[in-house]
Amino acid sequence: MAADAMPGPPGGDSQGGGDAPGPPVLEALADVAYTPYWLDDPGRPRPHPALVGDERCDLLVIGGGYSGLWTALITKERDPGRDVVLVEAQEAGWAASGRNGGFCAASLTHGLGNGAARWPRELPELERLGNRNLDAIETAVARHAIDCDFERTGEIDVATRPHQVGELREAAAQAAALGVTEPEFLDRDAVRAEVDSPTFLAGLWDRRGVAMLHPAKLAWGLKRACAELGVRIYEHTPAERLASAGAGMTVRTPYGRVRARQVALATNAFPALIRRVRPYIVPVYDHALMTEPLNRAQLAAIGWRRRQGLSDTANHFHYFRITADHRILWGGYDIVYRYGGGVRAEYDHHPATYRTLAQHFFRCFPQLEGVRFSHAWGGAIDTCSRFSAFFGSAHGGRVAYALGYTGLGVGASRFGAEVMLDLLAGEHTERTRLEMVRSKPLPFPPEPVRWAGIGLTQWSMSRADANGGRRNLWLKAMDRMGLGFDS
């Protein structure tokens, strides 16, 4: 989930670009397991049985990722007597919730800059609600004894080219002017004292606004907590059709159906059961590598004692973090869109991206030459044109949805769950009064215009990265229209 004489960035000059990686880089990929590291765990819980027959409930939650799990859990915490069923097409945490980088951010707007550009008047309120939401996640993790390596380490955005240093200074000034939590600007020496890479020129450290965690263990812990509170969970149970049925809703599954008074849709990048919502979402594929555990000498060579999350600030950016067992996760950069917007298992792996990521890793950390990668994986992200979640209801208020987290849903999904519950209750709350909640992003155009537009945007973003951040006419036009494409 960012061309000069100065040291170059971790990334190359174009998507999947840079020089072809040589044998030492390719050797680092020789033994990878093509499966998400987080899910490759002997402690992975057994799935709940599939639904066979018919069910009735007060609330049906469709989707067993973070959005759905938080919705079910908060419902039972608010009203233990409410009857809740959750159905998941595969296993809880199997998709984006078990494949992400484990960055749990307070931001609800995909960063301060995006929030300031879209909702400047309510940004202080959005920041307050986001910080409160992150605190609530930390409290829930402790209350339900969820062992997910939760660490409130913060995150450092790093500049790897000279023009990005100025952008970080501007971001720090913007935060101060808005009166929100001020990140700490780090010059070259200060950022390299935290994490040592010859590519780092400066950094901006948000000390409290981001936590690191084990994403799959969070999902598994939420599933356990839901079951303990009485949520009936059915896995390997895809929801195939949603229809009105009298005063309620009926959802068809392969071996049965569920009759519910209300439904919460939490289907992420997968096609929404409400067709009119589909043009707002584009599934894009993000990929990551995980190294083998680093030894003491390797850890000493890079520092990273405080375990912050890191991200560079290019348009095609990398995110990276260190795990509880001293591995480095290195992901991002390429944003892979498939014509037609399909979500398929065969799209999960992209060898060209793995090669590029490995090359960029060793450019960022040349002192780790010889380290090998243990895991490589990818997965779909639900991106929308405003980069942050949107919300709504359908079927006379009996169905609510939250979609479009654009790669920043580990934390924001809990907020989305609360919004869905507010909408289903018909309540006017501090959340539903927000313009962010009441408005929608611009929809993506149909194919083949979508494919051509995304391709041109990708090329333009790569050119901006290579040309000192200067945005061409296409990107400036996209900015004026409020359109974007990101992961």
Summary of the structure (lengths in Angstrom):
residues: 487
radius of gyration: 21.7
end to end distance: 5.6
largest distance: 68.5
contacts: 1764
relative contact order: 0.19
helix: 34%
strand: 22%
